[in-house]
């Protein structure tokens, strides 16, 4: 892998890639995380979070993260 390939794959993923049909295994991990935070790809987690006052499982749901004005907290800080 070239340095340029690594540098290009860092940051916010393009929406066209997130909505595309490529599986998560063929995308860079940072793009998959970005797509999930943007609410464009379904999450795969056994966790439950409090959303609108109720504990909700987030598995297989498209839920935005806090940086994109969603209800899920941002744990990267």
PyMOL Python script that loads the backbone (N, CA, C, O; Angstrom):
from pymol import cmd

cmd.read_pdbstr("""\
ATOM      1  N   UNK A   1       0.848  -1.169   0.000  1.00  0.00           N
ATOM      2  CA  UNK A   1       0.000   0.000   0.000  1.00  0.00           C
ATOM      3  C   UNK A   1       0.896   1.235   0.000  1.00  0.00           C
ATOM      4  O   UNK A   1       1.886   1.305   0.729  1.00  0.00           O
ATOM      5  N   UNK A   2       0.536   2.181  -0.812  1.00  0.00           N
ATOM      6  CA  UNK A   2       1.315   3.411  -0.911  1.00  0.00           C
ATOM      7  C   UNK A   2       0.871   4.409   0.147  1.00  0.00           C
ATOM      8  O   UNK A   2      -0.253   4.348   0.647  1.00  0.00           O
ATOM      9  N   UNK A   3       1.759   5.319   0.475  1.00  0.00           N
ATOM     10  CA  UNK A   3       1.453   6.363   1.463  1.00  0.00           C
ATOM     11  C   UNK A   3       0.262   7.194   1.001  1.00  0.00           C
ATOM     12  O   UNK A   3      -0.587   7.561   1.813  1.00  0.00           O
ATOM     13  N   UNK A   4       0.192   7.489  -0.267  1.00  0.00           N
ATOM     14  CA  UNK A   4      -0.905   8.291  -0.801  1.00  0.00           C
ATOM     15  C   UNK A   4      -2.256   7.596  -0.584  1.00  0.00           C
ATOM     16  O   UNK A   4      -3.251   8.261  -0.294  1.00  0.00           O
ATOM     17  N   UNK A   5      -2.297   6.268  -0.721  1.00  0.00           N
ATOM     18  CA  UNK A   5      -3.534   5.523  -0.481  1.00  0.00           C
ATOM     19  C   UNK A   5      -3.980   5.666   0.966  1.00  0.00           C
ATOM     20  O   UNK A   5      -5.171   5.804   1.245  1.00  0.00           O
ATOM     21  N   UNK A   6      -3.026   5.634   1.880  1.00  0.00           N
ATOM     22  CA  UNK A   6      -3.352   5.756   3.303  1.00  0.00           C
ATOM     23  C   UNK A   6      -3.863   7.154   3.617  1.00  0.00           C
ATOM     24  O   UNK A   6      -4.852   7.302   4.335  1.00  0.00           O
ATOM     25  N   UNK A   7      -3.218   8.162   3.101  1.00  0.00           N
ATOM     26  CA  UNK A   7      -3.598   9.547   3.374  1.00  0.00           C
ATOM     27  C   UNK A   7      -4.983   9.860   2.809  1.00  0.00           C
ATOM     28  O   UNK A   7      -5.758  10.569   3.451  1.00  0.00           O
ATOM     29  N   UNK A   8      -5.307   9.349   1.631  1.00  0.00           N
ATOM     30  CA  UNK A   8      -6.600   9.625   1.011  1.00  0.00           C
ATOM     31  C   UNK A   8      -7.757   8.997   1.771  1.00  0.00           C
ATOM     32  O   UNK A   8      -8.883   9.489   1.688  1.00  0.00           O
ATOM     33  N   UNK A   9      -7.508   7.928   2.505  1.00  0.00           N
ATOM     34  CA  UNK A   9      -8.579   7.200   3.178  1.00  0.00           C
ATOM     35  C   UNK A   9      -8.861   7.699   4.591  1.00  0.00           C
ATOM     36  O   UNK A   9      -9.669   7.102   5.302  1.00  0.00           O
ATOM     37  N   UNK A  10      -8.217   8.769   5.007  1.00  0.00           N
ATOM     38  CA  UNK A  10      -8.428   9.308   6.347  1.00  0.00           C
ATOM     39  C   UNK A  10      -9.481  10.412   6.285  1.00  0.00           C
ATOM     40  O   UNK A  10      -9.461  11.239   5.373  1.00  0.00           O
ATOM     41  N   UNK A  11     -10.396  10.428   7.247  1.00  0.00           N
ATOM     42  CA  UNK A  11     -11.375  11.503   7.334  1.00  0.00           C
ATOM     43  C   UNK A  11     -12.776  11.065   6.969  1.00  0.00           C
ATOM     44  O   UNK A  11     -13.092   9.876   6.938  1.00  0.00           O
ATOM     45  N   UNK A  12     -13.593  12.036   6.699  1.00  0.00           N
ATOM     46  CA  UNK A  12     -15.004  11.799   6.404  1.00  0.00           C
ATOM     47  C   UNK A  12     -15.150  11.052   5.075  1.00  0.00           C
ATOM     48  O   UNK A  12     -14.553  11.429   4.066  1.00  0.00           O
ATOM     49  N   UNK A  13     -15.946   9.998   5.095  1.00  0.00           N
ATOM     50  CA  UNK A  13     -16.170   9.198   3.889  1.00  0.00           C
ATOM     51  C   UNK A  13     -17.179   9.892   2.979  1.00  0.00           C
ATOM     52  O   UNK A  13     -18.135  10.494   3.468  1.00  0.00           O
ATOM     53  N   UNK A  14     -16.979   9.817   1.660  1.00  0.00           N
ATOM     54  CA  UNK A  14     -17.937  10.407   0.726  1.00  0.00           C
ATOM     55  C   UNK A  14     -19.284   9.684   0.803  1.00  0.00           C
ATOM     56  O   UNK A  14     -19.332   8.464   0.963  1.00  0.00           O
ATOM     57  N   UNK A  15     -20.359  10.432   0.691  1.00  0.00           N
ATOM     58  CA  UNK A  15     -21.706   9.858   0.799  1.00  0.00           C
ATOM     59  C   UNK A  15     -21.960   8.815  -0.279  1.00  0.00           C
ATOM     60  O   UNK A  15     -22.664   7.836  -0.033  1.00  0.00           O
ATOM     61  N   UNK A  16     -21.393   9.009  -1.477  1.00  0.00           N
ATOM     62  CA  UNK A  16     -21.633   8.047  -2.549  1.00  0.00           C
ATOM     63  C   UNK A  16     -21.038   6.687  -2.206  1.00  0.00           C
ATOM     64  O   UNK A  16     -21.579   5.657  -2.608  1.00  0.00           O
ATOM     65  N   UNK A  17     -19.933   6.670  -1.468  1.00  0.00           N
ATOM     66  CA  UNK A  17     -19.329   5.409  -1.042  1.00  0.00           C
ATOM     67  C   UNK A  17     -20.186   4.770   0.044  1.00  0.00           C
ATOM     68  O   UNK A  17     -20.388   3.555   0.043  1.00  0.00           O
ATOM     69  N   UNK A  18     -20.688   5.576   0.965  1.00  0.00           N
ATOM     70  CA  UNK A  18     -21.506   5.058   2.063  1.00  0.00           C
ATOM     71  C   UNK A  18     -22.806   4.444   1.565  1.00  0.00           C
ATOM     72  O   UNK A  18     -23.266   3.431   2.093  1.00  0.00           O
ATOM     73  N   UNK A  19     -23.383   5.047   0.571  1.00  0.00           N
ATOM     74  CA  UNK A  19     -24.647   4.542   0.032  1.00  0.00           C
ATOM     75  C   UNK A  19     -24.451   3.451  -1.019  1.00  0.00           C
ATOM     76  O   UNK A  19     -25.418   2.842  -1.478  1.00  0.00           O
ATOM     77  N   UNK A  20     -23.210   3.210  -1.393  1.00  0.00           N
ATOM     78  CA  UNK A  20     -22.888   2.225  -2.414  1.00  0.00           C
ATOM     79  C   UNK A  20     -23.113   0.799  -1.928  1.00  0.00           C
ATOM     80  O   UNK A  20     -23.488   0.570  -0.778  1.00  0.00           O
ATOM     81  N   UNK A  21     -22.879  -0.149  -2.821  1.00  0.00           N
ATOM     82  CA  UNK A  21     -23.143  -1.550  -2.515  1.00  0.00           C
ATOM     83  C   UNK A  21     -21.914  -2.321  -2.054  1.00  0.00           C
ATOM     84  O   UNK A  21     -21.998  -3.524  -1.808  1.00  0.00           O
ATOM     85  N   UNK A  22     -20.768  -1.643  -1.932  1.00  0.00           N
ATOM     86  CA  UNK A  22     -19.563  -2.336  -1.471  1.00  0.00           C
ATOM     87  C   UNK A  22     -19.746  -2.762  -0.015  1.00  0.00           C
ATOM     88  O   UNK A  22     -20.243  -1.986   0.801  1.00  0.00           O
ATOM     89  N   UNK A  23     -19.346  -3.987   0.310  1.00  0.00           N
ATOM     90  CA  UNK A  23     -19.448  -4.435   1.707  1.00  0.00           C
ATOM     91  C   UNK A  23     -18.434  -3.716   2.589  1.00  0.00           C
ATOM     92  O   UNK A  23     -17.438  -3.181   2.102  1.00  0.00           O
ATOM     93  N   UNK A  24     -18.701  -3.709   3.889  1.00  0.00           N
ATOM     94  CA  UNK A  24     -17.821  -3.041   4.846  1.00  0.00           C
ATOM     95  C   UNK A  24     -16.395  -3.590   4.783  1.00  0.00           C
ATOM     96  O   UNK A  24     -15.436  -2.854   5.017  1.00  0.00           O
ATOM     97  N   UNK A  25     -16.252  -4.865   4.473  1.00  0.00           N
ATOM     98  CA  UNK A  25     -14.927  -5.484   4.462  1.00  0.00           C
ATOM     99  C   UNK A  25     -14.033  -4.944   3.345  1.00  0.00           C
ATOM    100  O   UNK A  25     -12.814  -5.107   3.407  1.00  0.00           O
ATOM    101  N   UNK A  26     -14.607  -4.310   2.335  1.00  0.00           N
ATOM    102  CA  UNK A  26     -13.816  -3.776   1.231  1.00  0.00           C
ATOM    103  C   UNK A  26     -13.546  -2.276   1.355  1.00  0.00           C
ATOM    104  O   UNK A  26     -12.930  -1.681   0.470  1.00  0.00           O
ATOM    105  N   UNK A  27     -13.999  -1.672   2.435  1.00  0.00           N
ATOM    106  CA  UNK A  27     -13.781  -0.244   2.670  1.00  0.00           C
ATOM    107  C   UNK A  27     -12.792  -0.054   3.814  1.00  0.00           C
ATOM    108  O   UNK A  27     -12.694  -0.915   4.688  1.00  0.00           O
ATOM    109  N   UNK A  28     -12.061   1.051   3.824  1.00  0.00           N
ATOM    110  CA  UNK A  28     -11.180   1.339   4.966  1.00  0.00           C
ATOM    111  C   UNK A  28     -12.002   1.484   6.247  1.00  0.00           C
ATOM    112  O   UNK A  28     -13.122   1.995   6.221  1.00  0.00           O
ATOM    113  N   UNK A  29     -11.442   1.037   7.350  1.00  0.00           N
ATOM    114  CA  UNK A  29     -12.151   1.061   8.629  1.00  0.00           C
ATOM    115  C   UNK A  29     -12.604   2.465   9.012  1.00  0.00           C
ATOM    116  O   UNK A  29     -13.685   2.634   9.577  1.00  0.00           O
ATOM    117  N   UNK A  30     -11.788   3.474   8.711  1.00  0.00           N
ATOM    118  CA  UNK A  30     -12.169   4.844   9.073  1.00  0.00           C
ATOM    119  C   UNK A  30     -13.389   5.297   8.276  1.00  0.00           C
ATOM    120  O   UNK A  30     -14.223   6.039   8.794  1.00  0.00           O
ATOM    121  N   UNK A  31     -13.502   4.856   7.017  1.00  0.00           N
ATOM    122  CA  UNK A  31     -14.674   5.211   6.211  1.00  0.00           C
ATOM    123  C   UNK A  31     -15.919   4.512   6.724  1.00  0.00           C
ATOM    124  O   UNK A  31     -16.992   5.114   6.755  1.00  0.00           O
ATOM    125  N   UNK A  32     -15.800   3.252   7.129  1.00  0.00           N
ATOM    126  CA  UNK A  32     -16.959   2.521   7.658  1.00  0.00           C
ATOM    127  C   UNK A  32     -17.462   3.217   8.919  1.00  0.00           C
ATOM    128  O   UNK A  32     -18.666   3.400   9.095  1.00  0.00           O
ATOM    129  N   UNK A  33     -16.538   3.602   9.791  1.00  0.00           N
ATOM    130  CA  UNK A  33     -16.920   4.307  11.017  1.00  0.00           C
ATOM    131  C   UNK A  33     -17.572   5.641  10.685  1.00  0.00           C
ATOM    132  O   UNK A  33     -18.558   6.021  11.316  1.00  0.00           O
ATOM    133  N   UNK A  34     -17.034   6.356   9.703  1.00  0.00           N
ATOM    134  CA  UNK A  34     -17.592   7.637   9.302  1.00  0.00           C
ATOM    135  C   UNK A  34     -18.994   7.465   8.714  1.00  0.00           C
ATOM    136  O   UNK A  34     -19.892   8.251   9.013  1.00  0.00           O
ATOM    137  N   UNK A  35     -19.181   6.453   7.891  1.00  0.00           N
ATOM    138  CA  UNK A  35     -20.498   6.185   7.293  1.00  0.00           C
ATOM    139  C   UNK A  35     -21.535   5.898   8.369  1.00  0.00           C
ATOM    140  O   UNK A  35     -22.672   6.362   8.287  1.00  0.00           O
ATOM    141  N   UNK A  36     -21.137   5.129   9.378  1.00  0.00           N
ATOM    142  CA  UNK A  36     -22.061   4.800  10.473  1.00  0.00           C
ATOM    143  C   UNK A  36     -22.385   6.045  11.282  1.00  0.00           C
ATOM    144  O   UNK A  36     -23.538   6.248  11.662  1.00  0.00           O
ATOM    145  N   UNK A  37     -21.398   6.874  11.548  1.00  0.00           N
ATOM    146  CA  UNK A  37     -21.632   8.096  12.312  1.00  0.00           C
ATOM    147  C   UNK A  37     -22.526   9.064  11.552  1.00  0.00           C
ATOM    148  O   UNK A  37     -23.305   9.798  12.161  1.00  0.00           O
ATOM    149  N   UNK A  38     -22.421   9.072  10.223  1.00  0.00           N
ATOM    150  CA  UNK A  38     -23.268   9.932   9.399  1.00  0.00           C
ATOM    151  C   UNK A  38     -24.691   9.381   9.273  1.00  0.00           C
ATOM    152  O   UNK A  38     -25.586  10.076   8.791  1.00  0.00           O
ATOM    153  N   UNK A  39     -24.898   8.138   9.704  1.00  0.00           N
ATOM    154  CA  UNK A  39     -26.216   7.522   9.611  1.00  0.00           C
ATOM    155  C   UNK A  39     -26.509   6.978   8.229  1.00  0.00           C
ATOM    156  O   UNK A  39     -27.675   6.825   7.865  1.00  0.00           O
ATOM    157  N   UNK A  40     -25.471   6.679   7.441  1.00  0.00           N
ATOM    158  CA  UNK A  40     -25.664   6.202   6.078  1.00  0.00           C
ATOM    159  C   UNK A  40     -25.476   4.691   5.950  1.00  0.00           C
ATOM    160  O   UNK A  40     -25.852   4.113   4.930  1.00  0.00           O
ATOM    161  N   UNK A  41     -24.912   4.049   6.950  1.00  0.00           N
ATOM    162  CA  UNK A  41     -24.763   2.591   6.989  1.00  0.00           C
ATOM    163  C   UNK A  41     -25.261   2.090   8.327  1.00  0.00           C
ATOM    164  O   UNK A  41     -25.148   2.779   9.341  1.00  0.00           O
ATOM    165  N   UNK A  42     -25.812   0.889   8.327  1.00  0.00           N
ATOM    166  CA  UNK A  42     -26.341   0.299   9.551  1.00  0.00           C
ATOM    167  C   UNK A  42     -25.205  -0.072  10.501  1.00  0.00           C
ATOM    168  O   UNK A  42     -24.113  -0.444  10.071  1.00  0.00           O
ATOM    169  N   UNK A  43     -25.477   0.033  11.769  1.00  0.00           N
ATOM    170  CA  UNK A  43     -24.492  -0.308  12.791  1.00  0.00           C
ATOM    171  C   UNK A  43     -24.593  -1.792  13.126  1.00  0.00           C
ATOM    172  O   UNK A  43     -25.648  -2.404  12.957  1.00  0.00           O
ATOM    173  N   UNK A  44     -23.491  -2.364  13.600  1.00  0.00           N
ATOM    174  CA  UNK A  44     -23.500  -3.754  14.055  1.00  0.00           C
ATOM    175  C   UNK A  44     -22.913  -3.788  15.460  1.00  0.00           C
ATOM    176  O   UNK A  44     -21.696  -3.840  15.640  1.00  0.00           O
ATOM    177  N   UNK A  45     -23.781  -3.758  16.433  1.00  0.00           N
ATOM    178  CA  UNK A  45     -23.345  -3.694  17.817  1.00  0.00           C
ATOM    179  C   UNK A  45     -24.387  -4.353  18.709  1.00  0.00           C
ATOM    180  O   UNK A  45     -25.584  -4.305  18.429  1.00  0.00           O
ATOM    181  N   UNK A  46     -23.913  -4.967  19.785  1.00  0.00           N
ATOM    182  CA  UNK A  46     -24.820  -5.559  20.764  1.00  0.00           C
ATOM    183  C   UNK A  46     -25.225  -4.547  21.826  1.00  0.00           C
ATOM    184  O   UNK A  46     -25.998  -4.868  22.729  1.00  0.00           O
ATOM    185  N   UNK A  47     -24.710  -3.333  21.722  1.00  0.00           N
ATOM    186  CA  UNK A  47     -24.950  -2.301  22.732  1.00  0.00           C
ATOM    187  C   UNK A  47     -26.365  -1.734  22.639  1.00  0.00           C
ATOM    188  O   UNK A  47     -27.031  -1.811  21.607  1.00  0.00           O
ATOM    189  N   UNK A  48     -26.790  -1.165  23.760  1.00  0.00           N
ATOM    190  CA  UNK A  48     -28.033  -0.401  23.815  1.00  0.00           C
ATOM    191  C   UNK A  48     -27.683   1.004  24.286  1.00  0.00           C
ATOM    192  O   UNK A  48     -26.806   1.185  25.131  1.00  0.00           O
ATOM    193  N   UNK A  49     -28.365   1.981  23.741  1.00  0.00           N
ATOM    194  CA  UNK A  49     -28.160   3.369  24.126  1.00  0.00           C
ATOM    195  C   UNK A  49     -29.502   3.997  24.438  1.00  0.00           C
ATOM    196  O   UNK A  49     -30.539   3.529  23.967  1.00  0.00           O
ATOM    197  N   UNK A  50     -29.484   5.056  25.229  1.00  0.00           N
ATOM    198  CA  UNK A  50     -30.708   5.780  25.546  1.00  0.00           C
ATOM    199  C   UNK A  50     -30.960   6.790  24.433  1.00  0.00           C
ATOM    200  O   UNK A  50     -30.185   7.725  24.233  1.00  0.00           O
ATOM    201  N   UNK A  51     -32.057   6.581  23.714  1.00  0.00           N
ATOM    202  CA  UNK A  51     -32.449   7.461  22.627  1.00  0.00           C
ATOM    203  C   UNK A  51     -33.881   7.903  22.879  1.00  0.00           C
ATOM    204  O   UNK A  51     -34.793   7.080  22.953  1.00  0.00           O
ATOM    205  N   UNK A  52     -34.069   9.216  23.011  1.00  0.00           N
ATOM    206  CA  UNK A  52     -35.379   9.797  23.320  1.00  0.00           C
ATOM    207  C   UNK A  52     -35.974   9.205  24.597  1.00  0.00           C
ATOM    208  O   UNK A  52     -37.172   8.932  24.669  1.00  0.00           O
ATOM    209  N   UNK A  53     -35.107   9.009  25.614  1.00  0.00           N
ATOM    210  CA  UNK A  53     -35.561   8.552  26.918  1.00  0.00           C
ATOM    211  C   UNK A  53     -35.792   7.060  27.031  1.00  0.00           C
ATOM    212  O   UNK A  53     -36.225   6.603  28.089  1.00  0.00           O
ATOM    213  N   UNK A  54     -35.526   6.274  25.995  1.00  0.00           N
ATOM    214  CA  UNK A  54     -35.741   4.827  26.043  1.00  0.00           C
ATOM    215  C   UNK A  54     -34.454   4.100  25.692  1.00  0.00           C
ATOM    216  O   UNK A  54     -33.687   4.557  24.845  1.00  0.00           O
ATOM    217  N   UNK A  55     -34.217   2.961  26.348  1.00  0.00           N
ATOM    218  CA  UNK A  55     -33.079   2.119  26.005  1.00  0.00           C
ATOM    219  C   UNK A  55     -33.402   1.401  24.703  1.00  0.00           C
ATOM    220  O   UNK A  55     -34.413   0.705  24.608  1.00  0.00           O
ATOM    221  N   UNK A  56     -32.555   1.567  23.710  1.00  0.00           N
ATOM    222  CA  UNK A  56     -32.799   1.026  22.379  1.00  0.00           C
ATOM    223  C   UNK A  56     -31.568   0.281  21.885  1.00  0.00           C
ATOM    224  O   UNK A  56     -30.451   0.787  21.988  1.00  0.00           O
ATOM    225  N   UNK A  57     -31.768  -0.923  21.347  1.00  0.00           N
ATOM    226  CA  UNK A  57     -30.675  -1.653  20.708  1.00  0.00           C
ATOM    227  C   UNK A  57     -30.379  -0.959  19.377  1.00  0.00           C
ATOM    228  O   UNK A  57     -31.300  -0.578  18.654  1.00  0.00           O
ATOM    229  N   UNK A  58     -29.111  -0.799  19.060  1.00  0.00           N
ATOM    230  CA  UNK A  58     -28.764  -0.070  17.838  1.00  0.00           C
ATOM    231  C   UNK A  58     -28.312  -1.006  16.716  1.00  0.00           C
ATOM    232  O   UNK A  58     -27.901  -0.537  15.655  1.00  0.00           O
ATOM    233  N   UNK A  59     -28.382  -2.308  16.932  1.00  0.00           N
ATOM    234  CA  UNK A  59     -27.958  -3.270  15.929  1.00  0.00           C
ATOM    235  C   UNK A  59     -28.840  -3.181  14.686  1.00  0.00           C
ATOM    236  O   UNK A  59     -30.067  -3.174  14.788  1.00  0.00           O
ATOM    237  N   UNK A  60     -28.215  -3.115  13.519  1.00  0.00           N
ATOM    238  CA  UNK A  60     -28.894  -3.053  12.212  1.00  0.00           C
ATOM    239  C   UNK A  60     -29.769  -1.815  12.034  1.00  0.00           C
ATOM    240  O   UNK A  60     -30.757  -1.855  11.300  1.00  0.00           O
ATOM    241  N   UNK A  61     -29.415  -0.723  12.696  1.00  0.00           N
ATOM    242  CA  UNK A  61     -30.162   0.525  12.547  1.00  0.00           C
ATOM    243  C   UNK A  61     -29.219   1.622  12.071  1.00  0.00           C
ATOM    244  O   UNK A  61     -28.038   1.645  12.415  1.00  0.00           O
ATOM    245  N   UNK A  62     -29.764   2.520  11.280  1.00  0.00           N
ATOM    246  CA  UNK A  62     -28.999   3.668  10.805  1.00  0.00           C
ATOM    247  C   UNK A  62     -29.288   4.836  11.741  1.00  0.00           C
ATOM    248  O   UNK A  62     -30.317   5.502  11.627  1.00  0.00           O
ATOM    249  N   UNK A  63     -28.362   5.070  12.665  1.00  0.00           N
ATOM    250  CA  UNK A  63     -28.526   6.120  13.669  1.00  0.00           C
ATOM    251  C   UNK A  63     -27.315   7.037  13.602  1.00  0.00           C
ATOM    252  O   UNK A  63     -26.178   6.565  13.614  1.00  0.00           O
ATOM    253  N   UNK A  64     -27.545   8.334  13.531  1.00  0.00           N
ATOM    254  CA  UNK A  64     -26.454   9.301  13.450  1.00  0.00           C
ATOM    255  C   UNK A  64     -25.743   9.447  14.787  1.00  0.00           C
ATOM    256  O   UNK A  64     -26.323   9.238  15.853  1.00  0.00           O
ATOM    257  N   UNK A  65     -24.470   9.811  14.697  1.00  0.00           N
ATOM    258  CA  UNK A  65     -23.685  10.100  15.879  1.00  0.00           C
ATOM    259  C   UNK A  65     -23.781  11.571  16.232  1.00  0.00           C
ATOM    260  O   UNK A  65     -24.289  12.370  15.445  1.00  0.00           O
ATOM    261  N   UNK A  66     -23.303  11.931  17.395  1.00  0.00           N
ATOM    262  CA  UNK A  66     -23.376  13.304  17.893  1.00  0.00           C
ATOM    263  C   UNK A  66     -22.735  14.341  16.966  1.00  0.00           C
ATOM    264  O   UNK A  66     -23.288  15.431  16.819  1.00  0.00           O
ATOM    265  N   UNK A  67     -21.578  14.044  16.327  1.00  0.00           N
ATOM    266  CA  UNK A  67     -20.991  15.055  15.436  1.00  0.00           C
ATOM    267  C   UNK A  67     -21.882  15.414  14.244  1.00  0.00           C
ATOM    268  O   UNK A  67     -21.700  16.464  13.628  1.00  0.00           O
ATOM    269  N   UNK A  68     -22.835  14.555  13.923  1.00  0.00           N
ATOM    270  CA  UNK A  68     -23.732  14.805  12.798  1.00  0.00           C
ATOM    271  C   UNK A  68     -25.158  15.063  13.289  1.00  0.00           C
ATOM    272  O   UNK A  68     -26.131  14.753  12.602  1.00  0.00           O
ATOM    273  N   UNK A  69     -25.261  15.637  14.490  1.00  0.00           N
ATOM    274  CA  UNK A  69     -26.541  16.018  15.094  1.00  0.00           C
ATOM    275  C   UNK A  69     -27.451  14.838  15.355  1.00  0.00           C
ATOM    276  O   UNK A  69     -28.668  14.943  15.201  1.00  0.00           O
ATOM    277  N   UNK A  70     -26.871  13.712  15.751  1.00  0.00           N
ATOM    278  CA  UNK A  70     -27.639  12.525  16.093  1.00  0.00           C
ATOM    279  C   UNK A  70     -27.655  12.298  17.592  1.00  0.00           C
ATOM    280  O   UNK A  70     -27.014  13.038  18.338  1.00  0.00           O
ATOM    281  N   UNK A  71     -28.384  11.277  18.046  1.00  0.00           N
ATOM    282  CA  UNK A  71     -28.535  11.032  19.477  1.00  0.00           C
ATOM    283  C   UNK A  71     -27.399  10.224  20.115  1.00  0.00           C
ATOM    284  O   UNK A  71     -27.292  10.203  21.341  1.00  0.00           O
ATOM    285  N   UNK A  72     -26.550   9.558  19.325  1.00  0.00           N
ATOM    286  CA  UNK A  72     -25.500   8.736  19.916  1.00  0.00           C
ATOM    287  C   UNK A  72     -24.306   9.590  20.336  1.00  0.00           C
ATOM    288  O   UNK A  72     -23.890  10.475  19.589  1.00  0.00           O
ATOM    289  N   UNK A  73     -23.751   9.336  21.523  1.00  0.00           N
ATOM    290  CA  UNK A  73     -22.627  10.139  22.019  1.00  0.00           C
ATOM    291  C   UNK A  73     -21.353   9.919  21.214  1.00  0.00           C
ATOM    292  O   UNK A  73     -21.179   8.889  20.563  1.00  0.00           O
ATOM    293  N   UNK A  74     -20.470  10.903  21.272  1.00  0.00           N
ATOM    294  CA  UNK A  74     -19.183  10.841  20.602  1.00  0.00           C
ATOM    295  C   UNK A  74     -18.140  10.389  21.601  1.00  0.00           C
ATOM    296  O   UNK A  74     -17.805  11.132  22.524  1.00  0.00           O
ATOM    297  N   UNK A  75     -17.614   9.171  21.432  1.00  0.00           N
ATOM    298  CA  UNK A  75     -16.638   8.629  22.375  1.00  0.00           C
ATOM    299  C   UNK A  75     -15.198   8.901  21.973  1.00  0.00           C
ATOM    300  O   UNK A  75     -14.273   8.483  22.670  1.00  0.00           O
ATOM    301  N   UNK A  76     -14.993   9.597  20.854  1.00  0.00           N
ATOM    302  CA  UNK A  76     -13.631   9.820  20.390  1.00  0.00           C
ATOM    303  C   UNK A  76     -12.922  10.966  21.115  1.00  0.00           C
ATOM    304  O   UNK A  76     -11.721  11.154  20.919  1.00  0.00           O
ATOM    305  N   UNK A  77     -13.606  11.709  21.917  1.00  0.00           N
ATOM    306  CA  UNK A  77     -12.979  12.832  22.643  1.00  0.00           C
ATOM    307  C   UNK A  77     -12.166  12.359  23.814  1.00  0.00           C
ATOM    308  O   UNK A  77     -11.577  13.173  24.525  1.00  0.00           O
TER     309      UNK A  77
END
""", "prot")
cmd.dss("prot")
cmd.show_as("cartoon", "prot")
cmd.util.cbc("prot")
cmd.orient("prot")
